[in-house]
Amino acid sequence: MDVSVQSSSGLASPECLCEHKQIPYSHALERMEERNRAISDGEARELIWMLEHPPVYTAGTSAAANELLDPRFEVVKVGRGGRYTYHGPGQRIGYVMLDLNARGRDVRCFVHSIEGWVIDTLANLGVESWRADGRVGIWTKDIDGREAKIGAIGVRVRRWVTMHGFSVNLDPDLSHFDGIVPCGIEEYGVTSLARLGLDISAAQWDEALMGQAEKFLASLDKSGTDSCS
């Protein structure tokens, strides 16, 4: 399906591809890199790609060896920023491939806008979440009252075309996170919508997310302003 939104700058809407089968991480990475090149060369539309992976640990450019505690699943080194993350069934992945040449060459604003997109979507589903200074990701209050991570952010920009994006925990096996120090942060746990008592399917999440897509794209048109502070 297509995202039927258009930015205030008059840019064409990105294509939106929502997959409902598991795609191996290495396969997805190859397809993402191909699409990144095609967008950069003017041969393809921008893309928002929603999908799910079989269990995998991914190591970003800042990953430390001692943060891989139990390599029970495949470990893939990737070029995105960040440290170790887990992807697996029950987690919704959003790969966002946009041309920042046309949407403002502001990587900080791009990351800030993705965070806001996820936060707004969670709010519409009844979950309050937030950014936390010094801690990458999207945070919320867990069932024990403590802060816990419900979403991860990790991006890469090549020739001003973005790659990677975000993940949100709908109903993954949270014990799978025990094999790593998620994003290098030991002091806080990981939670999910299911743990918080919400039964949200992948299709429901995608629909809620795309309902906030216009606001997300509009925020990119404001890069360089205090909208990204």
C-alpha positions in Angstrom: 0.0 0.0 0.0 1.0 3.7 -0.4 1.1 6.3 2.3 -1.4 8.8 1.0 0.3 11.8 2.5 2.4 14.6 0.9 4.8 16.9 2.5 4.3 20.7 2.5 7.3 20.9 0.1 5.2 19.1 -2.5 7.4 15.9 -2.5 5.8 12.7 -3.7 4.6 10.4 -1.0 6.9 7.5 -0.1 6.0 4.0 -1.0 4.9 1.9 2.0 5.4 -1.8 2.0 4.0 -3.8 5.0 5.2 -7.4 5.2 3.4 -9.9 7.3 5.9 -12.7 7.0 9.3 -13.1 8.6 12.2 -11.9 6.5 15.8 -12.9 7.4 17.8 -10.0 8.5 20.6 -10.5 6.0 18.1 -10.6 3.2 16.4 -7.5 4.4 19.7 -5.7 4.7 20.6 -6.5 1.1 17.3 -5.3 -0.2 17.6 -2.1 1.9 21.0 -1.3 0.6 19.8 -1.8 -3.0 16.8 0.5 -2.5 19.1 3.1 -0.8 21.3 3.2 -3.9 18.3 3.3 -6.2 16.7 6.2 -4.4 20.1 8.0 -4.4 20.4 7.5 -8.2 16.8 8.7 -8.8 15.7 5.3 -9.9 13.2 4.5 -7.1 10.7 6.2 -4.8 11.4 6.6 -1.1 10.2 3.7 1.0 8.8 3.0 4.5 9.2 -0.7 4.9 7.4 -2.5 7.8 8.4 -6.1 8.6 9.5 -8.7 11.1 12.7 -10.8 11.4 13.5 -14.2 12.8 15.5 -13.9 16.0 18.8 -12.1 15.4 21.3 -9.9 17.3 22.6 -6.9 15.4 25.8 -5.0 16.2 25.9 -1.3 15.4 29.1 0.7 14.9 29.5 1.4 18.6 28.8 -2.2 19.8 31.3 -3.5 22.5 32.2 -7.1 22.6 31.4 -7.5 26.3 27.8 -6.5 25.6 27.2 -9.7 23.7 26.4 -12.0 26.7 24.9 -15.1 25.1 25.1 -15.3 21.2 22.3 -17.8 21.1 21.1 -16.4 17.7 22.8 -15.2 14.6 24.9 -12.0 15.1 25.1 -9.6 12.2 27.4 -6.5 12.1 25.7 -3.6 10.5 26.7 0.0 9.5 23.9 1.7 11.5 24.7 3.8 14.6 24.2 2.3 18.0 25.2 -0.9 19.8 23.7 -4.3 20.2 20.0 -4.8 19.5 17.7 -7.8 19.3 15.1 -8.3 16.5 12.6 -11.2 16.5 9.0 -12.3 16.2 6.5 -10.1 17.9 8.6 -7.0 17.2 7.6 -4.5 14.5 10.5 -3.1 12.4 10.3 0.1 10.4 13.0 0.7 7.8 12.8 4.3 6.6 14.5 5.2 3.3 14.1 8.9 2.7 16.1 11.3 0.6 17.3 14.0 2.9 18.7 15.9 -0.1 15.0 16.8 -0.7 13.8 16.8 2.9 16.6 18.8 4.6 20.1 17.6 5.3 19.6 17.4 9.1 20.3 13.9 10.5 19.5 15.1 14.1 16.1 16.3 13.0 15.5 13.0 11.1 16.2 10.9 14.2 14.2 13.3 16.4 11.3 13.0 14.0 11.3 9.2 14.0 11.3 9.2 17.7 8.3 11.6 17.7 6.5 9.4 15.1 6.8 6.3 17.4 5.9 8.3 20.5 2.8 9.8 18.8 1.7 6.3 17.6 2.1 4.8 21.0 0.1 7.7 22.5 -2.8 6.9 20.1 -2.7 3.3 21.4 -3.0 4.5 25.0 0.7 4.2 26.0 2.6 7.2 27.2 6.3 7.2 26.1 9.2 9.6 25.9 12.8 10.3 25.0 15.3 10.1 27.8 18.5 12.3 27.9 21.6 10.2 27.5 19.6 7.0 26.6 18.9 6.0 23.1 15.4 4.7 22.3 11.8 5.1 23.3 10.9 4.7 27.0 7.8 4.1 29.0 6.7 3.0 32.5 6.8 -0.8 32.9 4.3 -2.8 35.1 6.6 -2.5 38.1 6.6 1.3 37.8 10.2 1.6 36.5 11.3 3.0 33.2 11.8 0.4 30.4 12.6 0.5 26.8 9.7 -0.2 24.4 11.4 0.9 21.1 14.8 1.2 19.6 16.2 3.7 17.1 19.2 3.2 14.8 19.9 4.9 11.5 22.5 5.2 8.8 22.7 7.9 6.1 24.6 7.3 2.9 24.7 10.1 0.3 22.0 11.7 2.3 19.6 8.8 1.8 18.6 7.2 5.1 18.6 3.5 6.0 17.5 1.4 9.0 15.0 3.1 11.4 13.2 1.8 14.5 11.7 -1.2 16.2 8.8 -1.4 18.6 8.0 -4.4 20.9 4.5 -5.6 20.4 4.7 -9.1 21.9 8.3 -10.5 21.5 9.8 -13.1 23.8 11.5 -10.6 26.2 13.9 -13.3 27.5 15.6 -13.1 24.1 17.0 -9.7 25.1 18.9 -11.4 27.9 21.6 -12.4 25.4 22.8 -8.8 25.0 23.0 -5.5 26.9 20.4 -3.7 24.8 21.9 -0.6 23.3 24.6 -0.7 26.0 22.2 0.3 28.8 22.3 -2.2 31.8 20.3 -0.2 34.3 16.9 -0.5 32.6 14.7 -3.3 31.4 12.8 -3.9 28.2 9.0 -4.1 27.9 6.3 -4.6 25.3 2.8 -3.6 24.6 1.7 -7.2 25.5 3.4 -6.9 28.9 1.6 -3.6 29.4 -1.7 -5.4 28.8 -2.3 -4.4 25.2 -3.0 -6.9 22.4 -1.9 -5.0 19.3 -1.4 -6.9 16.0 1.2 -6.0 13.4 -1.6 -4.8 11.1 -3.1 -2.6 13.9 0.3 -1.1 14.6 1.0 -0.4 11.0 -2.4 1.3 10.6 -1.8 3.4 13.7 1.7 4.4 12.5 0.6 5.4 9.1 -2.0 7.5 10.6 0.8 9.7 12.0 2.9 9.6 8.8 1.8 13.0 7.5 2.9 14.6 10.8 6.3 12.8 10.6 7.0 13.9 7.1 6.0 17.4 7.8 8.4 17.6 10.7 11.3 16.9 8.3 10.3 20.0 6.2 11.1 22.0 9.4 14.7 20.8 9.7 17.0 23.6 10.7 14.3 25.2 12.9 13.7 24.8 16.6 11.1 22.1 15.9 13.9 19.5 16.3 15.3 20.9 19.5 
